[in-house]
Amino acid sequence: MKRIFLLAGAIGWGISILGVLLPWSVMDIVLQNMGAASPITDVQVQYWFRMATGAWSIIGFLYLMVLLKPQKYNNLIPLLAWGTVFEGIVLLIHGLYLNLPLFPFAGDVGFCLIVGGGLLLSNNAKKQ
């Protein structure tokens, strides 16, 4: 079960590499399809988006490394799991505060809480 959560984390976080690599004209369309009200023309916001997707890609890479070499990187599992749960809580609080529509807000929160929580539970179950 732990490997399923690691795989989901690797894919879910790792897909962010597209936000780093795709041209802004394509990413802007993707963001509008995910709920952005209008095209994002502010270059500072574009820069922060690239910075965030770069960081998320690193998290996906870490999930992938633990998945591929679990004995070597097993000590990263609690950090990845708690970090993902923390992100889910941050998203939940701010999504509710901002009164965001359920798409994609609920999916992001659900992903974080299910993957992080599931990884914590499956990792602890294996130790007992």
DSSP file with accessible surface (Angstrom, degrees, kcal/mol):
  #  RESIDUE AA STRUCTURE BP1 BP2  ACC     N-H-->O    O-->H-N    N-H-->O    O-->H-N    TCO  KAPPA ALPHA  PHI   PSI    X-CA   Y-CA   Z-CA
    1    1 A M     >        0   0  147      0, 0.0     4,-1.7     0, 0.0     3,-0.4   0.000 360.0 360.0 360.0 -38.9    0.0    0.0    0.0
    2    2 A K  H  >  +     0   0   36      1,-0.2     4,-2.3     2,-0.2     5,-0.2   0.890 360.0  55.2 -58.2 -39.1    2.9    2.3    0.8
    3    3 A R  H  > S+     0   0  137      1,-0.2     4,-2.6     2,-0.2    -1,-0.2   0.859 103.5  55.3 -65.0 -33.2    4.2    2.0   -2.7
    4    4 A I  H  > S+     0   0  107     -3,-0.4     4,-2.8     2,-0.2    -1,-0.2   0.928 109.7  45.8 -65.2 -43.2    0.8    3.1   -4.1
    5    5 A F  H  X S+     0   0   32     -4,-1.7     4,-2.4     2,-0.2    -2,-0.2   0.883 112.7  50.8 -67.6 -36.7    0.9    6.3   -2.0
    6    6 A L  H  X S+     0   0    2     -4,-2.3     4,-2.6     2,-0.2    -2,-0.2   0.916 111.8  47.5 -65.4 -41.8    4.5    6.9   -3.1
    7    7 A L  H  X S+     0   0   86     -4,-2.6     4,-2.6     2,-0.2     5,-0.3   0.934 111.9  49.7 -63.9 -45.3    3.6    6.5   -6.7
    8    8 A A  H  X S+     0   0   35     -4,-2.8     4,-3.4     1,-0.2     5,-0.3   0.913 112.3  48.7 -60.4 -41.0    0.6    8.8   -6.4
    9    9 A G  H  X>S+     0   0    0     -4,-2.4     4,-2.5     2,-0.2     5,-0.6   0.915 110.1  50.8 -65.2 -42.2    2.9   11.4   -4.7
   10   10 A A  H  X5S+     0   0   12     -4,-2.6     4,-1.6    53,-0.2    -2,-0.2   0.919 118.4  38.0 -61.6 -42.8    5.5   11.1   -7.4
   11   11 A I  H  X5S+     0   0  107     -4,-2.6     4,-2.1     3,-0.2    -2,-0.2   0.945 117.6  48.9 -73.3 -48.6    2.9   11.6  -10.1
   12   12 A G  H  <5S+     0   0   29     -4,-3.4    -3,-0.2    -5,-0.3    -2,-0.2   0.889 124.0  29.9 -62.2 -44.0    0.8   14.2   -8.3
   13   13 A W  H ><5S+     0   0   19     -4,-2.5     3,-1.4    -5,-0.3    47,-0.3   0.868 118.4  57.1 -79.9 -39.4    3.7   16.4   -7.3
   14   14 A G  H ><<S+     0   0   21     -4,-1.6     3,-2.3    -5,-0.6     4,-0.2   0.766  87.7  73.8 -67.4 -25.4    5.9   15.5  -10.3
   15   15 A I  T >< S+     0   0  101     -4,-2.1     3,-2.1     1,-0.3     4,-0.3   0.758  78.7  80.5 -60.4 -18.2    3.4   16.6  -12.9
   16   16 A S  T X>  +     0   0   20     -3,-1.4     3,-1.4     1,-0.3     4,-0.7   0.694  67.7  82.8 -63.0 -16.8    4.3   20.1  -11.9
   17   17 A I  H X> S+     0   0   73     -3,-2.3     4,-2.3     1,-0.3     3,-0.9   0.823  81.2  65.4 -58.1 -26.5    7.4   19.9  -14.1
   18   18 A L  H <> S+     0   0   75     -3,-2.1     4,-2.7     1,-0.3    -1,-0.3   0.869  94.2  58.3 -63.2 -33.6    5.1   20.8  -16.9
   19   19 A G  H <4 S+     0   0    4     -3,-1.4    -1,-0.3    -4,-0.3    -2,-0.2   0.724 110.5  43.5 -67.5 -20.3    4.6   24.2  -15.3
   20   20 A V  H << S+     0   0   54     -3,-0.9    -2,-0.2    -4,-0.7    -1,-0.2   0.854 122.3  35.2 -86.9 -40.9    8.4   24.7  -15.5
   21   21 A L  H  < S+     0   0  123     -4,-2.3    -2,-0.2     2,-0.1    -3,-0.2   0.798  94.9  86.2 -91.6 -33.0    8.8   23.4  -19.1
   22   22 A L  S  < S-     0   0   53     -4,-2.7     5,-0.0    -5,-0.2     0, 0.0  -0.416  86.3-100.6 -73.4 147.8    5.8   24.5  -21.1
   23   23 A P    >>  -     0   0   72      0, 0.0     4,-2.3     0, 0.0     3,-0.8  -0.281  32.1-113.8 -63.1 152.9    5.7   27.9  -22.7
   24   24 A W  H 3> S+     0   0   39      1,-0.3     4,-3.0     2,-0.2     5,-0.3   0.856 114.1  62.5 -59.8 -35.0    3.6   30.5  -20.8
   25   25 A S  H 3> S+     0   0   83      1,-0.2     4,-1.1     2,-0.2    -1,-0.3   0.892 109.7  41.5 -59.3 -35.5    1.0   30.7  -23.6
   26   26 A V  H <> S+     0   0   59     -3,-0.8     4,-2.2     2,-0.2    -2,-0.2   0.926 114.3  50.5 -76.3 -45.7    0.2   27.1  -23.0
   27   27 A M  H  X S+     0   0   13     -4,-2.3     4,-2.9     1,-0.2     5,-0.2   0.875 106.0  56.9 -62.2 -35.5    0.3   27.3  -19.2
   28   28 A D  H  X S+     0   0   21     -4,-3.0     4,-2.2     2,-0.2    -1,-0.2   0.917 107.5  47.7 -62.6 -40.1   -2.0   30.3  -19.2
   29   29 A I  H  X S+     0   0  101     -4,-1.1     4,-2.3    -5,-0.3    -2,-0.2   0.926 111.7  50.6 -65.7 -43.0   -4.6   28.3  -21.0
   30   30 A V  H  X S+     0   0   54     -4,-2.2     4,-1.2     1,-0.2    -2,-0.2   0.938 110.5  49.4 -59.6 -46.4   -4.2   25.4  -18.6
   31   31 A L  H  <>S+     0   0   30     -4,-2.9     5,-2.7     1,-0.2     3,-0.3   0.888 109.8  50.7 -63.5 -38.2   -4.6   27.8  -15.6
   32   32 A Q  H ><5S+     0   0   73     -4,-2.2     3,-1.4     1,-0.2    -1,-0.2   0.894 108.3  52.4 -66.7 -37.0   -7.7   29.3  -17.1
   33   33 A N  H 3<5S+     0   0  124     -4,-2.3    -1,-0.2     1,-0.3    -2,-0.2   0.729 108.0  53.4 -68.9 -20.1   -9.2   25.8  -17.6
   34   34 A M  T 3<5S-     0   0   75     -4,-1.2    -1,-0.3    -3,-0.3    -2,-0.2   0.312 137.0 -78.5 -96.6   6.1   -8.4   25.2  -13.9
   35   35 A G  T < 5S+     0   0   56     -3,-1.4    -3,-0.2     1,-0.3    -2,-0.1   0.395  75.1 149.4 120.7  -6.2  -10.3   28.3  -12.8
   36   36 A A      < -     0   0   33     -5,-2.7    -1,-0.3     1,-0.1     4,-0.0  -0.429  43.0-140.4 -60.9 134.2   -8.2   31.3  -13.4
   37   37 A A  S    S-     0   0  106     -2,-0.1    -1,-0.1     1,-0.1    -5,-0.1   0.801  73.9  -4.9 -70.4 -29.6  -10.5   34.2  -14.1
   38   38 A S  S    S-     0   0   70    -10,-0.0    -1,-0.1    -7,-0.0    -7,-0.0  -0.959  94.5 -62.9-155.2 168.0   -8.4   35.8  -16.8
   39   39 A P        -     0   0   68      0, 0.0     2,-0.9     0, 0.0   -10,-0.0  -0.271  50.7-123.5 -57.1 144.5   -5.1   35.5  -18.5
   40   40 A I        +     0   0   39      1,-0.2   -12,-0.1    -4,-0.0    -9,-0.0  -0.827  43.6 158.5 -95.9 106.9   -2.2   36.1  -16.2
   41   41 A T        +     0   0  118     -2,-0.9     2,-0.5   -13,-0.0    -1,-0.2   0.558  37.3 108.0-105.1 -12.3   -0.1   38.9  -17.6
   42   42 A D     >  -     0   0   90      1,-0.2     4,-2.1     2,-0.1     3,-0.2  -0.553  58.6-154.2 -70.3 116.1    1.7   40.0  -14.5
   43   43 A V  H  > S+     0   0  108     -2,-0.5     4,-2.4     1,-0.2    -1,-0.2   0.820  92.1  57.5 -66.3 -28.2    5.3   38.8  -15.0
   44   44 A Q  H  > S+     0   0   86      2,-0.2     4,-2.5     1,-0.2    -1,-0.2   0.920 107.6  47.3 -67.3 -40.2    5.9   38.7  -11.2
   45   45 A V  H  > S+     0   0   55      2,-0.2     4,-2.4     1,-0.2    -2,-0.2   0.906 111.3  51.7 -66.4 -39.6    3.0   36.2  -10.8
   46   46 A Q  H  X S+     0   0   42     -4,-2.1     4,-2.3     2,-0.2    -2,-0.2   0.920 110.0  49.5 -61.3 -42.1    4.4   34.2  -13.8
   47   47 A Y  H  X S+     0   0  141     -4,-2.4     4,-2.4     1,-0.2    -2,-0.2   0.934 111.0  48.5 -62.5 -46.0    7.8   34.1  -12.1
   48   48 A W  H  X S+     0   0  133     -4,-2.5     4,-2.8     1,-0.2    -1,-0.2   0.876 109.3  54.2 -63.1 -36.6    6.2   32.9   -8.8
   49   49 A F  H  X S+     0   0   38     -4,-2.4     4,-2.8     2,-0.2     5,-0.2   0.939 110.0  46.1 -61.6 -45.9    4.3   30.3  -10.6
   50   50 A R  H  X S+     0   0   64     -4,-2.3     4,-2.0     2,-0.2    -2,-0.2   0.895 112.8  50.9 -64.0 -39.5    7.5   28.9  -12.2
   51   51 A M  H  X S+     0   0  101     -4,-2.4     4,-2.1     2,-0.2    -2,-0.2   0.936 112.4  46.3 -62.7 -46.2    9.2   29.1   -8.8
   52   52 A A  H  X S+     0   0   30     -4,-2.8     4,-2.8     1,-0.2     5,-0.2   0.931 112.5  48.7 -64.0 -45.5    6.3   27.1   -7.2
   53   53 A T  H  X S+     0   0    4     -4,-2.8     4,-2.0     1,-0.2    -1,-0.2   0.854 109.3  54.3 -67.6 -30.2    6.1   24.5   -9.9
   54   54 A G  H  X S+     0   0   23     -4,-2.0     4,-1.6    -5,-0.2    -1,-0.2   0.938 110.7  45.4 -64.2 -44.7    9.9   24.0   -9.7
   55   55 A A  H  X S+     0   0   50     -4,-2.1     4,-1.9     1,-0.2    -2,-0.2   0.916 112.1  51.1 -65.4 -42.7    9.7   23.4   -6.0
   56   56 A W  H  X S+     0   0   87     -4,-2.8     4,-2.2     1,-0.2    -1,-0.2   0.872 106.6  55.6 -62.9 -35.1    6.7   21.0   -6.4
   57   57 A S  H  X S+     0   0   15     -4,-2.0     4,-2.4    -5,-0.2    -1,-0.2   0.882 104.3  53.5 -64.2 -38.1    8.7   19.1   -9.1
   58   58 A I  H  X S+     0   0  106     -4,-1.6     4,-2.5     2,-0.2    -1,-0.2   0.917 107.4  51.0 -63.0 -41.6   11.5   18.6   -6.5
   59   59 A I  H  X S+     0   0   50     -4,-1.9     4,-2.4     1,-0.2    -2,-0.2   0.931 109.7  50.3 -61.2 -43.4    9.0   17.1   -4.1
   60   60 A G  H  X S+     0   0    2     -4,-2.2     4,-2.3   -47,-0.3    -1,-0.2   0.902 109.2  51.6 -60.5 -39.3    7.7   14.8   -6.9
   61   61 A F  H  X S+     0   0  117     -4,-2.4     4,-2.6     2,-0.2    -1,-0.2   0.908 108.3  51.3 -64.5 -40.7   11.3   13.8   -7.6
   62   62 A L  H  X S+     0   0   59     -4,-2.5     4,-2.3     2,-0.2    -2,-0.2   0.917 109.2  50.3 -63.2 -42.7   11.9   13.0   -3.9
   63   63 A Y  H  X S+     0   0    0     -4,-2.4     4,-2.4     1,-0.2    -1,-0.2   0.923 111.0  50.2 -58.0 -43.4    8.7   10.8   -3.9
   64   64 A L  H  X S+     0   0   69     -4,-2.3     4,-2.7     1,-0.2    -2,-0.2   0.911 108.2  51.6 -63.7 -42.0   10.1    9.0   -6.9
   65   65 A M  H  X S+     0   0   37     -4,-2.6     4,-2.5     2,-0.2    -1,-0.2   0.911 111.0  47.5 -62.7 -41.4   13.5    8.4   -5.3
   66   66 A V  H  < S+     0   0    0     -4,-2.3    -1,-0.2     1,-0.2    -2,-0.2   0.905 112.2  50.9 -65.8 -38.9   11.8    6.9   -2.2
   67   67 A L  H  < S+     0   0   16     -4,-2.4    -2,-0.2    -5,-0.2    -1,-0.2   0.922 116.3  40.2 -62.3 -43.1    9.6    4.7   -4.5
   68   68 A L  H  < S+     0   0  111     -4,-2.7    -2,-0.2     1,-0.2    -1,-0.2   0.807 131.7  23.7 -79.2 -31.1   12.6    3.5   -6.5
   69   69 A K     X  +     0   0  104     -4,-2.5     4,-2.2    -5,-0.2    -1,-0.2  -0.541  69.7 162.6-133.7  68.0   15.0    3.0   -3.6
   70   70 A P  H  > S+     0   0   29      0, 0.0     4,-0.8     0, 0.0     7,-0.1   0.840  74.8  51.8 -63.2 -34.0   12.9    2.6   -0.4
   71   71 A Q  H  4 S+     0   0  170      1,-0.2     3,-0.3     2,-0.2     4,-0.2   0.918 113.9  43.9 -68.4 -40.2   15.6    1.0    1.7
   72   72 A K  H  4 S+     0   0  135      1,-0.2     3,-0.2    -3,-0.2    -1,-0.2   0.876 127.3  28.1 -70.8 -39.2   18.0    3.9    1.0
   73   73 A Y  H >< S+     0   0   61     -4,-2.2     3,-2.3    -8,-0.2     4,-0.4   0.180  79.9 118.1-112.8  17.7   15.5    6.7    1.4
   74   74 A N  G ><  +     0   0   61     -4,-0.8     3,-1.5    -3,-0.3    -1,-0.2   0.811  68.9  66.2 -55.7 -31.0   13.0    5.3    3.9
   75   75 A N  G 3  S+     0   0  127      1,-0.3     4,-0.5    -3,-0.2    -1,-0.3   0.664  92.5  62.7 -69.2 -13.0   13.8    8.0    6.4
   76   76 A L  G <> S+     0   0   40     -3,-2.3     4,-2.8     1,-0.2     5,-0.3   0.654  80.3  85.6 -81.7 -16.5   12.3   10.6    4.0
   77   77 A I  H <> S+     0   0    1     -3,-1.5     4,-2.9    -4,-0.4     5,-0.2   0.924  89.0  45.7 -57.4 -49.8    8.8    9.0    4.2
   78   78 A P  H  > S+     0   0   45      0, 0.0     4,-3.0     0, 0.0     5,-0.3   0.917 113.9  50.5 -61.3 -39.1    7.7   10.8    7.3
   79   79 A L  H  > S+     0   0  119     -4,-0.5     4,-2.3     2,-0.2    -2,-0.2   0.940 114.0  43.6 -62.5 -47.0    9.0   14.1    6.0
   80   80 A L  H  X S+     0   0   12     -4,-2.8     4,-2.2     2,-0.2    -1,-0.2   0.917 116.4  48.1 -63.8 -43.3    7.2   13.7    2.7
   81   81 A A  H  X S+     0   0    0     -4,-2.9     4,-2.5    -5,-0.3    -2,-0.2   0.955 115.3  42.2 -64.8 -50.8    4.0   12.5    4.3
   82   82 A W  H  X S+     0   0  157     -4,-3.0     4,-2.8    -5,-0.2    -1,-0.2   0.881 113.9  53.4 -66.7 -35.1    3.8   15.3    7.0
   83   83 A G  H  X S+     0   0   37     -4,-2.3     4,-2.3    -5,-0.3    -1,-0.2   0.911 110.4  47.1 -63.6 -39.2    4.8   17.9    4.4
   84   84 A T  H  X S+     0   0    2     -4,-2.2     4,-2.2     2,-0.2    -2,-0.2   0.909 112.4  48.8 -70.5 -40.1    2.0   16.8    2.1
   85   85 A V  H  X S+     0   0   20     -4,-2.5     4,-2.3     2,-0.2    -2,-0.2   0.933 110.6  52.0 -62.6 -44.7   -0.5   16.7    4.9
   86   86 A F  H  X S+     0   0  134     -4,-2.8     4,-2.7     1,-0.2    -2,-0.2   0.932 108.7  50.2 -57.1 -45.3    0.6   20.2    5.9
   87   87 A E  H  X S+     0   0   47     -4,-2.3     4,-2.8     1,-0.2    -1,-0.2   0.908 108.6  52.9 -61.1 -40.7    0.2   21.4    2.4
   88   88 A G  H  X S+     0   0    0     -4,-2.2     4,-2.5     2,-0.2    -1,-0.2   0.907 109.9  47.8 -61.3 -40.2   -3.3   20.0    2.3
   89   89 A I  H  X S+     0   0   78     -4,-2.3     4,-2.8     2,-0.2     5,-0.2   0.926 111.4  50.3 -67.4 -42.1   -4.2   21.8    5.5
   90   90 A V  H  X S+     0   0   42     -4,-2.7     4,-2.5     1,-0.2     5,-0.3   0.940 113.1  46.5 -59.4 -46.2   -2.8   25.1    4.1
   91   91 A L  H  X S+     0   0   47     -4,-2.8     4,-2.8    -5,-0.2     5,-0.3   0.907 112.3  50.6 -63.8 -41.7   -4.9   24.6    0.9
   92   92 A L  H  X S+     0   0   66     -4,-2.5     4,-2.3    -5,-0.2     5,-0.3   0.951 112.6  45.5 -62.0 -49.1   -8.0   23.7    2.9
   93   93 A I  H  X S+     0   0   98     -4,-2.8     4,-2.4     1,-0.2    -2,-0.2   0.949 119.9  38.9 -60.8 -49.7   -7.8   26.8    5.2
   94   94 A H  H  X S+     0   0  104     -4,-2.5     4,-2.6    -5,-0.2    -1,-0.2   0.859 113.5  54.6 -75.5 -32.5   -7.0   29.3    2.4
   95   95 A G  H  <>S+     0   0    4     -4,-2.8     5,-2.4    -5,-0.3     4,-0.4   0.919 112.9  43.3 -64.1 -41.6   -9.4   27.7   -0.1
   96   96 A L  H ><5S+     0   0  114     -4,-2.3     3,-1.0    -5,-0.3    -2,-0.2   0.923 113.9  51.1 -68.1 -43.6  -12.3   28.0    2.3
   97   97 A Y  H 3<5S+     0   0  191     -4,-2.4    -2,-0.2    -5,-0.3    -1,-0.2   0.898 114.6  43.1 -60.0 -40.4  -11.2   31.5    3.4
   98   98 A L  T 3<5S-     0   0  107     -4,-2.6    -1,-0.3    -5,-0.1    -2,-0.2   0.460 107.5-128.8 -85.1  -2.3  -11.1   32.6   -0.3
   99   99 A N  T < 5 -     0   0  141     -3,-1.0    -3,-0.2    -4,-0.4    -4,-0.1   0.902  39.8-175.0  55.2  46.7  -14.4   30.8   -1.0
  100  100 A L      < -     0   0   83     -5,-2.4    -1,-0.1    -6,-0.1    -5,-0.0  -0.363  28.9-102.4 -71.3 151.4  -12.8   29.0   -4.0
  101  101 A P     >  -     0   0   90      0, 0.0     4,-0.8     0, 0.0     5,-0.2  -0.329  35.8-107.7 -67.4 157.8  -14.9   26.7   -6.2
  102  102 A L  H  >>S+     0   0  129      3,-0.2     4,-2.9     2,-0.1     5,-0.7   0.802  88.2 102.0 -60.9 -31.7  -14.6   23.0   -5.6
  103  103 A F  H  45S-     0   0  139      1,-0.3    -1,-0.1     2,-0.2     0, 0.0  -0.892 102.7  -9.0-100.0 125.2  -12.6   22.5   -8.9
  104  104 A P  H  >5S+     0   0   30      0, 0.0     4,-2.3     0, 0.0    -1,-0.3  -0.960 127.8  71.6 -96.1   6.3   -9.7   22.2   -8.6
  105  105 A F  H  X5S+     0   0   22     -4,-0.8     4,-2.5     1,-0.2     5,-0.2   0.901 100.1  46.6 -51.7 -51.7   -9.5   23.1   -4.9
  106  106 A A  H  X5S+     0   0   46     -4,-2.9     4,-2.9     1,-0.2    -1,-0.2   0.886 111.8  52.3 -64.2 -36.5  -11.2   19.9   -3.5
  107  107 A G  H  ><S+     0   0   48     -5,-0.7     4,-2.7    -3,-0.2    -1,-0.2   0.909 110.1  47.5 -65.0 -42.3   -8.9   17.7   -5.7
  108  108 A D  H  X S+     0   0   74     -4,-2.3     4,-2.2     2,-0.2    -2,-0.2   0.935 115.8  44.1 -64.3 -46.8   -5.8   19.4   -4.5
  109  109 A V  H  X S+     0   0   12     -4,-2.5     4,-2.7    -5,-0.2     5,-0.3   0.943 115.2  48.9 -63.5 -47.1   -6.8   19.2   -0.8
  110  110 A G  H  X S+     0   0   25     -4,-2.9     4,-2.8    -5,-0.2     5,-0.4   0.916 110.0  51.7 -59.4 -44.8   -8.0   15.6   -1.2
  111  111 A F  H  X S+     0   0   58     -4,-2.7     4,-2.7    -5,-0.2     5,-0.4   0.950 113.0  44.8 -56.3 -51.1   -4.8   14.6   -3.0
  112  112 A C  H  X S+     0   0    5     -4,-2.2     4,-2.3     1,-0.2     5,-0.5   0.927 117.3  42.6 -62.9 -46.8   -2.6   16.0   -0.2
  113  113 A L  H  X S+     0   0   64     -4,-2.7     4,-1.9     3,-0.2     5,-0.3   0.898 118.8  44.0 -71.1 -37.5   -4.6   14.6    2.7
  114  114 A I  H  X S+     0   0  112     -4,-2.8     4,-2.6    -5,-0.3     5,-0.3   0.947 119.6  40.1 -72.4 -48.5   -5.1   11.2    1.1
  115  115 A V  H  X S+     0   0    6     -4,-2.7     4,-2.4    -5,-0.4     5,-0.2   0.963 122.6  40.7 -67.1 -49.2   -1.6   10.7   -0.1
  116  116 A G  H  X S+     0   0    0     -4,-2.3     4,-2.3    -5,-0.4    -3,-0.2   0.950 121.2  42.2 -64.5 -48.1    0.1   12.2    3.0
  117  117 A G  H  X S+     0   0   21     -4,-1.9     4,-2.7    -5,-0.5     5,-0.2   0.915 115.4  49.8 -65.1 -43.3   -2.3   10.6    5.5
  118  118 A G  H  X S+     0   0   11     -4,-2.6     4,-2.8    -5,-0.3     5,-0.3   0.893 110.6  50.4 -62.9 -38.3   -2.2    7.3    3.6
  119  119 A L  H  X S+     0   0    0     -4,-2.4     4,-2.3    -5,-0.3     5,-0.2   0.915 111.0  49.0 -67.2 -40.7    1.5    7.3    3.5
  120  120 A L  H  X S+     0   0   22     -4,-2.3     4,-2.4    -5,-0.2    -2,-0.2   0.943 115.1  44.4 -61.4 -48.2    1.7    8.0    7.3
  121  121 A L  H  X S+     0   0  128     -4,-2.7     4,-2.4     1,-0.2    -2,-0.2   0.921 116.0  45.4 -64.0 -45.1   -0.8    5.2    8.1
  122  122 A S  H  X S+     0   0   19     -4,-2.8     4,-1.5    -5,-0.2    -1,-0.2   0.859 113.7  50.0 -70.5 -32.2    0.8    2.7    5.8
  123  123 A N  H  X S+     0   0    4     -4,-2.3     4,-1.1    -5,-0.3    -2,-0.2   0.914 114.0  44.5 -71.2 -40.6    4.3    3.5    7.0
  124  124 A N  H  X S+     0   0   75     -4,-2.4     4,-1.1    -5,-0.2    -2,-0.2   0.859 109.9  56.0 -70.6 -36.3    3.3    3.2   10.6
  125  125 A A  H  < S+     0   0   66     -4,-2.4     3,-0.3     1,-0.2    -1,-0.2   0.877 104.9  53.0 -63.7 -36.3    1.4    0.0   10.0
  126  126 A K  H  < S+     0   0  161     -4,-1.5    -1,-0.2     1,-0.2    -2,-0.2   0.848 105.4  54.5 -68.2 -32.5    4.5   -1.6    8.5
  127  127 A K  H  <        0   0  139     -4,-1.1    -1,-0.2    -5,-0.1    -2,-0.2   0.789 360.0 360.0 -72.2 -27.5    6.6   -0.8   11.6
  128  128 A Q     <        0   0  195     -4,-1.1    -3,-0.0    -3,-0.3    -4,-0.0  -0.145 360.0 360.0 -85.3 360.0    4.1   -2.5   14.0
